[in-house]
Amino acid sequence: MRGAAIAALACALSLPAAGAPLSGAELFTRPDKGHCVACHQVPAGAGPATRSDLGPRLEGTRMRELGRARLRELIVDPTRLNPATVMPPFGRHRILDAGEIDRLVEYLYALP
């Protein structure tokens, strides 16, 4: 019984507080959410250092050239623009909700 209580407490402490939305940077790195960092790199200081190279490097200039609407579209369902992509359709598969996608778009748009 005591072990179960400790396990429950550990799980509760590892989750964000109820009502506290995850930031775009957190969504970018969380395995249960976007986990974009598994395939993409960002500029130094904008996120964790990684050697991931399955997807393109996400540079701020390129993100702003794409624009918020296109970034959102790419996250919601990248197969619409590229049927051969290996990127999951985070919105269509409900991995991320609309608010999370918006926060992720803002994070990407603000990259250096």
One Martini backbone bead per residue (centre of mass of N, CA, C, O) as a GRO file, in nm:
protein
  112
    1MET     BB    1   0.058   0.062  -0.022
    2ARG     BB    2   0.298   0.257   0.007
    3GLY     BB    3   0.412   0.216  -0.283
    4ALA     BB    4   0.161   0.326  -0.431
    5ALA     BB    5   0.175   0.612  -0.312
    6ILE     BB    6   0.455   0.683  -0.419
    7ALA     BB    7   0.392   0.638  -0.719
    8ALA     BB    8   0.163   0.847  -0.738
    9LEU     BB    9   0.334   1.090  -0.654
   10ALA     BB   10   0.545   1.071  -0.878
   11CYS     BB   11   0.344   1.109  -1.112
   12ALA     BB   12   0.228   1.383  -1.023
   13LEU     BB   13   0.509   1.536  -1.028
   14SER     BB   14   0.559   1.481  -1.351
   15LEU     BB   15   0.319   1.653  -1.394
   16PRO     BB   16   0.143   1.898  -1.482
   17ALA     BB   17  -0.048   2.122  -1.378
   18ALA     BB   18  -0.355   2.180  -1.359
   19GLY     BB   19  -0.401   2.425  -1.615
   20ALA     BB   20  -0.101   2.401  -1.711
   21PRO     BB   21   0.033   2.480  -1.986
   22LEU     BB   22   0.233   2.396  -2.225
   23SER     BB   23   0.492   2.482  -2.382
   24GLY     BB   24   0.645   2.482  -2.679
   25ALA     BB   25   0.913   2.365  -2.571
   26GLU     BB   26   0.782   2.125  -2.425
   27LEU     BB   27   0.642   2.000  -2.673
   28PHE     BB   28   0.907   1.955  -2.837
   29THR     BB   29   1.021   1.736  -2.598
   30ARG     BB   30   0.777   1.563  -2.544
   31PRO     BB   31   0.699   1.227  -2.586
   32ASP     BB   32   0.367   1.272  -2.540
   33LYS     BB   33   0.387   1.471  -2.777
   34GLY     BB   34   0.573   1.598  -3.011
   35HIS     BB   35   0.886   1.525  -3.015
   36CYS     BB   36   1.066   1.687  -3.228
   37VAL     BB   37   1.363   1.626  -3.122
   38ALA     BB   38   1.387   1.343  -3.266
   39CYS     BB   39   1.421   1.504  -3.572
   40HIS     BB   40   1.504   1.796  -3.469
   41GLN     BB   41   1.670   2.105  -3.492
   42VAL     BB   42   1.798   2.382  -3.312
   43PRO     BB   43   1.922   2.646  -3.213
   44ALA     BB   44   2.133   2.752  -3.005
   45GLY     BB   45   1.944   2.795  -2.700
   46ALA     BB   46   1.637   2.692  -2.805
   47GLY     BB   47   1.735   2.404  -2.710
   48PRO     BB   48   1.826   2.105  -2.732
   49ALA     BB   49   2.088   1.919  -2.795
   50THR     BB   50   2.120   1.755  -3.121
   51ARG     BB   51   2.148   1.497  -3.391
   52SER     BB   52   1.907   1.532  -3.536
   53ASP     BB   53   1.813   1.442  -3.909
   54LEU     BB   54   1.535   1.363  -4.033
   55GLY     BB   55   1.469   1.649  -4.014
   56PRO     BB   56   1.476   1.962  -4.042
   57ARG     BB   57   1.614   2.241  -3.962
   58LEU     BB   58   1.498   2.490  -3.721
   59GLU     BB   59   1.480   2.804  -3.841
   60GLY     BB   60   1.361   3.114  -3.799
   61THR     BB   61   1.361   3.219  -4.088
   62ARG     BB   62   1.204   2.981  -4.211
   63MET     BB   63   0.953   3.000  -4.030
   64ARG     BB   64   0.874   3.292  -4.122
   65GLU     BB   65   0.845   3.225  -4.424
   66LEU     BB   66   0.609   3.027  -4.385
   67GLY     BB   67   0.437   3.085  -4.148
   68ARG     BB   68   0.184   3.020  -3.935
   69ALA     BB   69  -0.019   2.869  -4.117
   70ARG     BB   70   0.184   2.661  -4.235
   71LEU     BB   71   0.288   2.546  -3.972
   72ARG     BB   72   0.018   2.444  -3.875
   73GLU     BB   73  -0.039   2.258  -4.116
   74LEU     BB   74   0.218   2.078  -4.070
   75ILE     BB   75   0.123   1.974  -3.787
   76VAL     BB   76  -0.159   1.869  -3.832
   77ASP     BB   77  -0.100   1.774  -4.170
   78PRO     BB   78   0.165   1.684  -4.366
   79THR     BB   79   0.021   1.498  -4.589
   80ARG     BB   80  -0.104   1.723  -4.765
   81LEU     BB   81   0.190   1.822  -4.876
   82ASN     BB   82   0.329   1.519  -4.797
   83PRO     BB   83   0.260   1.189  -4.838
   84ALA     BB   84   0.579   1.086  -4.768
   85THR     BB   85   0.592   1.152  -4.488
   86VAL     BB   86   0.707   1.088  -4.138
   87MET     BB   87   0.531   1.289  -4.019
   88PRO     BB   88   0.307   1.334  -3.795
   89PRO     BB   89  -0.041   1.399  -3.743
   90PHE     BB   90  -0.099   1.576  -3.465
   91GLY     BB   91  -0.397   1.668  -3.512
   92ARG     BB   92  -0.544   1.430  -3.651
   93HIS     BB   93  -0.435   1.231  -3.401
   94ARG     BB   94  -0.449   1.392  -3.124
   95ILE     BB   95  -0.170   1.474  -2.986
   96LEU     BB   96  -0.261   1.768  -3.045
   97ASP     BB   97  -0.406   2.047  -2.970
   98ALA     BB   98  -0.483   2.357  -3.070
   99GLY     BB   99  -0.322   2.506  -2.844
  100GLU     BB  100  -0.059   2.349  -2.878
  101ILE     BB  101  -0.009   2.425  -3.168
  102ASP     BB  102   0.007   2.729  -3.122
  103ARG     BB  103   0.254   2.716  -2.926
  104LEU     BB  104   0.444   2.578  -3.127
  105VAL     BB  105   0.436   2.793  -3.345
  106GLU     BB  106   0.549   3.024  -3.168
  107TYR     BB  107   0.818   2.890  -3.108
  108LEU     BB  108   0.913   2.860  -3.404
  109TYR     BB  109   0.878   3.164  -3.487
  110ALA     BB  110   1.097   3.256  -3.245
  111LEU     BB  111   1.337   3.159  -3.362
  112PRO     BB  112   1.673   3.239  -3.440
   0.00000   0.00000   0.00000
